Structure formats: structure tokens, C-alpha cells
């Protein structure tokens, strides 16, 4: 409904009272803040709320359509809008309804540039609060609300780099030592060394992805400088006389995440005609690269023990690229998350430097890189910036102020430029995120571009390729690329036998054949990838497994269906059916999707297999492995569980179920939801009929063949200690594979063995 002012007041008086621009006209402020309220683990959808005059309010759904949703989503940092929702689908808000009859063309940069009735002028109720669903992909260069404040914007200090001077520094990758150059208003300038401090060096190194700095040999660099100044043909000599060549008087505390936060005098005071850096030279900085960014040298055995004891007690999880992820800390031998209350760039930078990266580029909040599962160890973290580890900072226990996993903090760190991104490219795909993988390698002393053999090419290798390209995760590893045309002249196969662990920064760091050998030859069997910036992450609820485990002696007469689907041990084949029984270790399992994309079967429904016995479709051949192992890892019993039905059994409050198996429905697990397999359904067991009493390890592996891409495979395995006395079974110490530090888990195992020996 269009607004018209009451007759008792003139339009001008009413506008003055409301303090608004005339209704329906674009309000060229561009500073209004928006947020989405609703599904706790999905930052891209929810009720649309606007901050005005210090108070959050809602938007009415009258006249609201996809073009208005598009403007809102772009303002929130997403690429586009998928749809919008009317009638308070995401719940009714509170407070004022700030906007009604919003009218956008679709090209506006913010919602307050669109037409409307005016601020607070509405005939709606909260039952008409509008919601939006944005495309989960962020805009390139998107910065979170926390990290937008990088200092005075009028200084426009954009980037920093080191220009190597010595021959040794030029050969080093990454470049760690050289003259500091700062990009100011689109032009590179050098920095005068007068008043330059190690605090300044620390900030520069942090921006370049290095955790620390060391003093430089200034006398030697001064000699090199003087030689250049004596050379009349030196370009540097001419440039130094220009005041526009210099950045002057940089003064940093050393805790700043960006040079723009420091006090910087960009040019000399007006009226001074003398050169800006009279008698000085360019500032030279030397940085120390983190362990991941320089060649590892063999250490003496005595040092290896020390380094193991000093394993980082902080880690990043579920990040699409190197140096980013949800922050997790190790407390009492268990990993947990950090609450985002008071989380900022300084605290985030402590985490980044502790992990061998530079300062923080972004401090993210609101579980923007996915929610954790387990304890929330820290909240209200307050670092001053010079702490060596996050544990040195002041903080509260996470349970003290009611934090939930929707408040999990995350970070994006500055990482060194290794040049790896220039040694790989994609060709022939329908979008920049897919195509034939082409790499640059040295062939007979010459750098050449070529393709990769698809023998053994899998998700791990594809993940490394996508990360090297800066495109996030791999959604598919493609072995047959006949429908994609590669770059002309780069069709020769230059890499084969590629095997990656998944942690490498580039395909060139993975194991591969010496001489290239590909069983398929070149052409259509070149390796390809499809990349994505978000991925699912399946995690088993270990506590539920521990609480629900029990033994059942099940008659063979009730196991025909399960036997047909290979859910029993091989010895069942030789029994006198239907007489006798099988002893089953039964349990419930709950598989959460904690990632940032829905978990979907690899194949479409046209390839799903109908099983008449259980009357359901299998969408994945093997979805989980259930195994019983001896303490030294030998398998004594196994279960076989096909994915008879992937669906959203339950979702948190405010999140809609998207997948259901009924009526040949779509299968999958929505972000934030979980799929539950109850203990009383077929195949939800391990057949232990042939197992002797003793102590064992009970193990469950989700997505064991890596058929579907995930952001984190380290948490796909769950293990429990299992004690079986021939009549009863006990499961204890159940945990996911990433719950404990590796050597902490080892010590638990050794401790258990010692107890067994004593008994």
C-alpha cells in the first residue's frame, strides 16, 4: 500500500518530525547495516533486519520481490539472491518495522538507496516480516564487519610488498627480505628509513603472511645504496629527489593488523621544498616464514621430541583456503571452539602468528566458516597483540556467558605469496571454477605447461588443485575430460602418478612419477576438477553411540533381508537357516552436517538402486564402515552399511528440513541438520558372533571412500574403546578422529595397555 501523509499535518512538517528524506526518493546514505536472523547455521538466509538510529527493525513484505532481495544480499556480501520469503517465514521480529513498500531497480548498492514509504512509516504487522535467501557464495574481496575498519580510509594505503635487493633474496621463495614498498592511491612508493622501527617491520611482515621479523644488516644495505646514488645513470637517484616517491614517518605499535592502522605521514609538510627523505634510504625489512612456507630440514632426534611436545594448541577447521577456518583450541586434551564475543583482528592475529601465518586479514564471527561440535572453551578473548599464543590472552570460559556454536569465531590470515597460483590453471570449463587441470613444470630444463594424468586422480588431489587456484574446495575430481578443450599447445601430459595427502599447497609438492607414465595416454583422460567455495562436513555424534550400544542375539529368521544386503559376517553363509541366531553389537548413530553446503549423493537419482527387500533406494554404495579392531588395529569384525536413505531426520529450531526419502524424494543432509539411524533398524550393527571376549576398538568411518567432497575429512572417523566379556559390552571414551591431539590419543592407548598388563 502506498503511503500518503495525514491531512492534519503538511507533508513537509511530517518529514521534519520523522527526520527523513522525502518518501519514495533514493536515500543516498549507503551506510545502513543489514542482518539476517533465523537459521542458526546458515548465514545466507533468514529474516531481513535493518539497523536505524541504533535500533534493529524489520522490513515488510509488501511490494518486496527478487530485485529487492538481490540488493539486500549484495549489501550483505553475497553474490546474488536465490529467492525471498513472505509472511514471517523465519519468525516474527521485534521492535519497529523500519521499511515498507521497498522499491529497488536492482542495481543499487544498498537497500537505503531504494524507494520506500520512509523510515518507520508502515501499515504492516510483524506477521508480514520479509525474509531472503542469498546465494551462499561471497563476493570477491568481501570483508566481514569486524575487519572492515582497517584504519583511516583517506590514507588509502592499499598493499605492501618487499622488493628484493640482494641476489640471494631474489632467489628465495617466498621473498622474505627487501626494500618496503607501499601502494598509495594506485602507485607504488618506497618508505623512508628515518625513524623506522622493528614494530613497523612486524606489521609489514604480518601483512605479507610472516609471523615474525628479524633485524637486517643495515650497514651493508647502506653501502649498496651509496653505490647507486653515485651512479649518474641510476634511475633510483632520480626518483629519490621526487617527494612523490616516498612514504614518510611510519609509526606502528607492532600490534596493528594493517599498515593503515599506524600513524603515517604520506608526504612532507607543505612549503618544504627539500627532498622528503634527505640523507635517508629505503627501509629494509627481513621476515621469518612459518614452517609451512620454507623447506623442512631434518632435525636431530632430540629436537623432534621437543617439537612434538610443543604442538600448537590451536588449529583452523573448515576453511576453503590456506590460513583460514573456524578457530579451535585444545583444553584438557579435547578440542573446542572460541566464542565470537569481543573477537577482533588483534586476537585473531595472535592465532594466525601462532600457526605460522601473518596477521589476520579478517576476524569472522557468527559461525561464518561453519559450526563446531563439542565444547566451547573460550569467550571474551582479549589479546594485546604481542602474546605468543592464544592461551596467553585474557579470556573467560565459554560456558560463562551462554555462548552457542552459532557464535563460533573464525579467521582469515595473511599468507605468503609463494607463486603457486601462477603454476596451475583450468581450461575448457563452463565457468572459471571448472576445467582441465594444466600445470607448469620443468621439462628438460625448460618450464612447460601441460596436463595431468587421471590415473589415481581423486578428491584429495583435486582439493589441492582447487586450493592452489584459490578456488576453495573440490566438488568433483574428474577423470574423463573429453568434452573440455584444453589450451592449444598445452596438451602434452607433464605429470602422472600424482598422490596428495591433502595438506600440500600445490600439486607440484605432491608425490608423482619421475618419468611421466600414463596408462590411458593423453587427450580425454586428462585430470579435471570442479571447485566450490563451500562444502559439507559430516561429523558423527560420538556421545550418542556410547550411550546407545547394546548386544542382541537376533534369530536368523529375522535376518534374511539383512543377509541379502551383506550386513552379516561371512560365517552366516554356512549356517542352517532359519535356525540359530547372530550376536549383534547394535547402536544408534547421528550424523551432523556442520559444513557450509548440503551433503548430496554423488550420483543423481537416475543411478540410485532400488532394494526390494527393504523397499528403499540406495544413493551411495557404501556410506559408512563399522569395524571392530584389536588394540593394535587388526580387524576382527565389520559391518556394511549402504546409504539406504539420506535425509534430514531433525533440524535446529528455525531451520527447514529439505530432504526426505518418502515418495522417491531428494536425498541429502542440510547444513545444520542431522541424519539419525536408530539402533533398531536393519544393518545398524556389527556382527560379532565370531568374536572372542576381550578389549577392542570400535570404529565408524563416514563417507569412507571420499565419494562426496567435504571441507574436513579428519573428523569422519569415530572411535570408542570396547570391552566385551562374552555376555555384555561396554563402549567408553568415544570420540571423533580430530577430538584429541595425536600424541594425546597415543598416550591414552598406552595407558590402557599398561592397565591391561597389570590386570
N, C-alpha and C positions, 0 to 999 in steps of 0.2 A: 504494500500500500504506500503511495507517495505521500510525503508529509507536506502539510500546509500550516502556517502559523495560526494560532488562535486570533480571533478578531479583537480581543481585549488588548493585545499588545501589537505594536507595529513590528514588522519583521526585523528592522534594524535594532530595536530595543531588545528583542528576544535574543538576537545574536550576541549583543553586548553582554547580556546576562549569562549566556552559556559560554562566552569566551571562545566562539567557534568562527571558522571561516564560513562563508555563505554555503548553505546546503547544496549538494549536487556538484560543487566545483572541486577539482582536484586540490588536495591539501598538500602542497609540496614541502613536506617536512622530511619524510624518508627516515625518521628515527624511531617510529613506533616498534615496540617489541611484541613478537607473537610467541605463542607456545601451543603445543598440542597436549591435551590432557586425556588420559584414558588407558589404553593397553600399556601395562607397566613395562613390557619388554620390547615394545615396538615404537621407536621414536618417530616413525614416519606416519603414524595415524592417530587420530584422537579428536576430541572436542577442540575447536579453534577458540583460543582466548587471546585478548588484546590487553596490553598494559597502557593505561592512560591516566595521567595525573596520579601516578603512584599506586593505582589500584587495577587489579586484573578483572576483566569482564568478558562477556561472551559476544557472539555475533549471531544475529537472527538469520534463519534460513530463507526468508522472503527474498525472492529475486536472485538467490545465490545459485551459481551454476559452475561449470567446469573452468571457465576462464577466470572466475574469482578464485577458485581453488588453486589454479596454476600460479597466480600472482602470490598467494599466501605460501605455497610450497617453495617457490623460488626464493622468497624472502627468508624462509626458514633454512635455506641452504641446500634444498633438494633440487634435482634436475627438472622435475615436472610433477603434475598431479595425475593420479590414476582415476580418482573419482571423488565425489563428495557425498555426505550423508545428512539427511534432514531429520527433523523431529527428535532431536536429542538422542540419536542412536548411541552415542558414547556417554550417556548420562547427562542429567541436568546440572548446569553450573550454578554458581552463587554470585551475588553481587550484581553490578549493573549490566545491562545489555548495551554495550557501547555503540554497536553499529547495526543498522537495519537498512534493507534495500541497497546493499552494496552493488555498485555497477562498475565493472572493470572492462577495459578493452582487451586486456590480456598481455599487453606489453609493458605495463607499469612495473617498477622495481620494488614497490612496497604497497601494502593494502591502503595506506592513508593517502595514496595518490589517486585512488579510485573515487568515484562519486558515491554519495550515501545521503541519508537523511540528516546527517550531522551527528556529532558525538553525543551519545546518550539519548537521542531522540528516537523512540521506538514504541510501537504498539504491540510488541511481542511478549510472550512469556518464556520462561526457561524451557518449556516443553518444545520450543522451536529452535533450540540451540543447534547451530550447524557444526558438522564435523568434516574433516577432509582426510583423504588417503593419498599420500605422496609416493612417488617412485622412490624406493629406498636408496638409489644411487645419489651420492652427494655431488654438488657442483665442483669442478676442478678449482683448487685454491680455496675451498671453503674452510673458514676458521671458526672454531667454536666461540661462544660468547665470552668465555674466560680469557681466551688467548687473543682476542681482538685488540686489547689495549696494550700494544707494543710500544707505547711511548708517544711523544708529540708528533702528530702526523705532518705538521708543517715542515719538519726537518726532512722528511722523505728519504731517510736512509734505508735503502731497499735491500741490498745484498752486500756481502763481503767476500773477498777471495784473497788467496795468497799467490803472489807472483814469484815463482822460484828464481833465485839468482845464481846459486852455485850449481855446478854440473851435477853433483850427487843428488841435490834436491829435485832437479828436473827429472831424474830417472825414477824417483821414488813414487810409488803408487799406494795410497793417495799422497798428494803433496802435503807435507806437514810443516814446511819451513819456507819462509819467503817474505817479501815486502807486502804489507797490508794495503789492499785497495778496496775502496768503498764505492758502491754505486749510489750516486746522488742525483735525483732528477733525470735519470736515464743515462748518466755519464759516469764513467769510472774515474775516480780520483785517488791519489795516494795520500797517506796520512803522515803528517809531520811528526817526527820522533821526539820533539821537545815536550817534556812533561809526560812522556809515555811510561806507563807503569805495568807491572805484572798483572794487576787487576784488569787492565784493558786487554792484555793478552788472553787472560782467562775467558773473557766474554767473547772475543773473536774466535778462539779455539772452540768454545761451546757452540757458536753459531755454525761452525764448519763440521760439527759432528765429533769433536775430540773431547775426551773427558778432562784433560789437564794440559798444562803448559810447562815449559822449561825455559831457563834463561838462554839467550843467544850470545854468540861471540861478537859483541858489537865492534870491537877494535878491528877485526878482520873485515866486517862489512863496511866500516868507515874507510878503510884502505881502498876497497873496491869502488866505493862512491867517489872518493877523491880522484881516482884514476879516470873515471868517466867525466868528472867535472873539468879535468884538464884537457879532455879531447874536444877540440872546437867543432868537430862534426857530430858530437853526441846529441842525439835527439833529447835525451834526458836533461842536458844542460839548458836547452831552450825552454823546455816545459817547466822547469823549476822556477823560472822568472815570472811565470804566469800565476797570479793568485787563484785562478780558477782550477789550477792543477791540484790544490791542497785541501785536505780536511784538517782543521786545527783544533788544538786544545780538547782532546778527548779525556773525559774524567769519569771512570767507572768505579763502582764499589767491588765489582767482581762477582756479584750475585745476580746481575741482570741477565735475563734470557736473550736479550737482543741489544745491539748497539744503540738502537733508537731510544732505549730507556736511559742511557747515560747522558751526562751533560756534554754537549758537543758544540763547539764553535765552528760553524761551517766555513766562514770567511773572516778575514781580518776586519778590525773596526774600520768604519768609513773614514775617509780622509787620509788614511795611511797609504802612501804610495810605495813604501818599501816592500820587497818580496815577503810573502806570507810566512815562509819557513827559513828566514835568514840565518845562515850558519848551521842549519839542521840538515837532516836527510830523511829518507823514508823510514818509517817504523818497521822493524823486522820482528816477526813472531815465529816461535818454534813450538809446535804442538805435539802431544803424545797420543798416538792412535790406540784405540781399545783393542783387546785381544782378537776380536773377530776380523780386524782390518789390517793385520800385518802377519807375515809368515810365522807359523809356530815353530819354535826351535825346541829340540829335545831337551828335557830338563833332567838333572840328576834325580835318582830315586828319592833322596832325602827331601828334595823340594816338592816332589809330586805329592807326598803325604801332606805337606803343609798346604798346598794349593787346594787339595781335596777338603781339608778342614775349613778353608775359607771360601767355600762355595757361596755364591750370592744368596742371601735370604730374601730376595725379591725377584720377581720374574714378570714377564709380559705374556698375556694369553689372548688368542683370537684376533690378533692384528693381521690386516691384509698385507702389510709390508714390513720390512725390517725396521726395528726400533719403534714399533707401535703395538698397543694392546691394552687389555684390562690389567691393572696393577694387582698383583697378588704377593702376599708376604708369608713367610714361614714362621709360625709361632707354635711352640710346643710340638714340634715335629709334624705339624699339619698346615697345609696351605690354606689361606683365606684371603678375602678381598679387603679393599680400603673404601670407606665411605667418602662421598664427594663433598661433605660439609667442610667449608673453608679450603677446599682443594684449589690450588693455584699453580701458576707457572714456576714459582720458586721451588715449591715442594716437588713438583713434577720433574724439575731439572735435577734435583738430588737423586731421584730414581734413575733418570737417564744416565747421569755420570757414573752412578754405582754399577750400572750394567755395561759400561764401556762405550756409551754413546756421548753425544754432546749435550747441550742444554735442551730444554723442552721447547718444541715448536708449538704444541697445543696441549693444554690441560683439559681433558674431556670429562664431563660429568653426566649423570643420568643414564648410566649403563649404555653409552653410545656405542661401545665396542662389545656389547653382549653382557649378560648377567652371569655371575659365578654361582656355584652351588656349594654350600658348606658355610663355615663361619665367616663373619665379618670382623676382622681382627682390629682394625684401626679406624678412628674417626677424628674429626677436628685436627687433622695433621697440620702442624705449624713448623716449617723449616725456615732458617735464616739464610740458607743458601750455600754455606761453606761446610755443611755436615758431609762426612764421608759416606754414611749410609742413612737410609730412611729411619732405621731404629734409633739414630742419634737425635732425631727431631722430637719435639713435644707432641703428644697425641693422647687421645682418650681411647679406652676400649670401645670397640664397635658396638657393643651391646648397651652402652650407657645412654645413648640418645635416640634409640628406636630406629636406627638405620635399617633399610631393607636392601635387597640386591638390586632393586631398581635405582639405587643411589651409588652403584659401583663406579669407582673412579677409573679413568684410563688416561693414556698419554700417547702423544706422538713426539718422538725425539728427533733432533737433528742428527743425521748420519753422514759420514764422509762420502764424497763423490769418488767412487772407485773407477768410474768409466765403464762399468759393466753394461749399463743400459745401452751403450753405443755398439755393443758387440753381439746384439741379438735383435731380430726384427720379425714381424709377421707379414706374410704376403698372401694375397688372393682371397682373403676372407670377406664376408659380407659387411663386417664392421671392423673398426680398429682393434677390437678385443679378440679377434679370432683370425686363424690363418695357418699357413705352413710355417714352421719354425725354421728360420735361417740364422746361422751363426757365423761369426768371423773367427777364424783360427789361422794359425801359421802353417802353411803347407810348403815344404822345401824352402823355408826361409822367407816366404812371401805371405802377407796377410791376404786371405781369400774368404769370400762369402760362399756358403753352401748350405746344404740341407742336412738333416739328422735322420739316421736310420731308425725305423719304428720298431725294430726288434727290441723286446723288453721295455718298450716305451709305456709308462704307466702314469698314474696320478702324481706320484712323488716327483718324477722328472718334470711333468707338466707344471706342478706347483712352483718348482724352482724357475722354470722359464717365465711364468707369469710374474713372479716376484721380481726377477731380473728386469723385466719390461716395465715394472712399476704399475702393473695392472691388477694387483691383488692376488686372488686365489685362482686356481684352475677349476673350471666346472666340468671340463671333459678333456681327456687325453685321447687324441685321435690318431689312429694308426693307418687309416686309409684316406688319403687326401687327393684322390684323382680329380675331384671336382673343383679344386682350388689351383689356380695357376700361380706358380712362384715367380720370383723376379727373374727376368731374362739374364742369362749369364751366371746365375747362382744355382743352377740345377744339379751341380755335382755334389755327391754326398761326401761331406768332410768330417763327419762324426758318427761313430757307431758304438754299440755296446754300452750306452750311457746308463749308469746306475747311480742314483742320487739317494742320500739319506733323508733329504727334505730340509736340511738346515743350511745348505750351501747358498751363497749369494749369487752364483752364476752357474750355468751349465758347464762352463769351462773348468769349474772346480770339482765337478763330479768325476767318478771313475769312468773310464771309457777305454776302448780298444786303442792299441798303438797304431798299427796299420789298420785302415778302415776296412771292415768286412761286414757286408750286409747280405743276408741270405735272400732277401727279396730283390735286391738291386735298387736302382734309383727310380724316380718318377712317382707313381701314385702311392708308393709305400713310404713316402717321407713322413716324418712325425709332424703332427699339428696340435694346436691347442685352442681351447675356448676359455677365456678368462672372465672373471667377475670380481666385483669389489666386496661382495658379501657371500657368506657360505653358512650352511647349517653346522651345528656341533652337537652330537649326541653324547649324553652322559648318563650312565646307569646310576640309579638311586641305591647306593650300597647298603644303607641302613635298612631299607625295606627287605632286601634279600636276606640279611642277617636275622631279621625279626620273623620272617615267614617260613623258614626252611623246616622241613619235617620229612620223615620216612613214610612210605606207603607200600604195602605188599598188594599189588594190583593183579587180579585174576587175568589170565590170558584171554579169557572170553570177552573181556572189555578192551582188548588191545589190538584187535585186528586192523583197525583204521590206522593207529599209530605205527604198527609194524609195516603196513603198506607204505608209509611215508618215511621209513628208515629212522624212526625215533627210538629204536631199541638196539641193544648191543647185538653183535653177530651171533652170539650163542643162542639167541632167541630163535634163530632159524632152525635149530636142531631139536627144539622141544616138541613134546607131544601135544600139539594144540587140539582142543582148547583147555587142556588140563595143566594145572600148575599156575605159577604166578611169577612176576618180576618185581624186584625190590627197586623202588624209585626214590631218588632224592628230589623232592618237589619244593618249589619256592615261587614266590611272585616276583616279577620284575617290572620296574617303572623306568622308562627311557625318556629323559627330558631332552628337548631341543633348546640348547642355550645359545645357539648361534644368532646370526642376523639374517638368515634366509630359511625358507621352509625346506624340510628334508623330503625329497621326492624320489621315487624309484628311478633307477637309471633308464629303464625302458618304458615305452608308452603302453597303454592298456591293451593295444593290439597284440603285444607279446606276452601278456600275463597268461599263466597256465591254470586252467580250471581243475580242481581236485574234487571229484565226485564224492569221495568218501566223507570229507569234512564239509563239502559244499561251499568252497571258497576259492578265490583266486590267489595264486602266489605271484607277487610282483617282483620279488628278489629271490634268486635261487637259494642263497644262504644268507640269512640276516644276522644270526648270532651263532657263536660257538659256545657250548657249555662243556667244560672239561674238568676232570678230577685228576690232579697231578700228585706225584710223590714230592717230598720236600726238596729233592734235587731236580725236579722238573720233568720227570718221566710221566707220560700219560697212562693212566690205568682205566679210565672210563671217559666216555664222551657222549654228548647229546647233539642232536642235529635239529636245528630249528629253522625252518623256512619262514619267510615273512608271509604268513597266511593273511595278514591284514594289518596294514599300516594306517592308523587313524588317530585322530585327536580324542583320546578317551576322556581327558579333562583339560581344562584351561583355567588360568587365573581369572579372578573376577574382572570383568570389563573386556575380556578378550574372547572373540568369537571363534567357535570351532569351524574349521574349514574343510576337514577331510573326514569322511565316514564311509565305511565299506558297504553299507546296505545298498541294495539295488544297483550293484556294479558301480558304486560311486568312486570318486577320485581317492587315491591313497596318498598318504603323506603325514608328516607331523609339523604343525605350525610352530613358528618361533614362539617360545614361551610356554608351549603346551607339552603334554607328555602322553605317551602310549603305554598302557598298562596291560601286561599279560598275567592274568591271575594264576595262582598255583593249581587251580582245579581244571585247567584246560589241557587237552592233549598236547604232548611233546614239551610241556613246560617242566622238564625234569632232566636228570642224568640217571641212566640205568646203571645201578651199582650192584646188580645181582652177583657179579663175579668178583667183587672187590673184597679183600680181606680187611679185618679191623685194623685201625692204625691212625696215624696223623697224616693229613693230606693238605693240599692247596686246592681250593675250589675256585675256578676261573671262568669268567664270562667275557667274551670279546664281541662287541657290537660292530657291525659293518666290517667283518674280518678281512674281506678281500679288497677293501678300499674301492668298492664298486661305485659308491657315491662320494663325491668330494665333500670334505669337511674342513672347517677352519683349524681344527686341532684334533689330531689322531692320538695324542698321548693320553687322553682320558677315555679312550674307547674300551680299555681293559679294566675289569674289576676283579679283585682277588680277595678271598677270605681264607682264614685258617679253618680247617675242618677236622674234627675229631669224631671217629666212628668206632663204636665198641662192639659192633655186630648186632646191636638191638636199637640203639639210639644214635642220633647225630647232632653235633653242635657246630655251628658256624660262629666265628668271632673274628674281630679285627678286620672287618670287611672295609675295603677302600678302593677307590679308583686308582688307576696306574699313575696319575700325577698328583695324588694326595700327599705323598711323602717325598722327601728328598731321597735320591737313590741310595746314598750310604746310610741314611736313617732306616730305610726299609731293610737293608742288608743286616744292620745291627740287630733289628728285631728278629730276623730269621736266625742269626747266630745265637741269640739269647734263647730262642725257643729250642734249638737243637741241644744247647747245654742242659736245659731243664730236662729234656727227654733222656739225655745220657744219665743224669743224676737219678731220675726215677728208675 
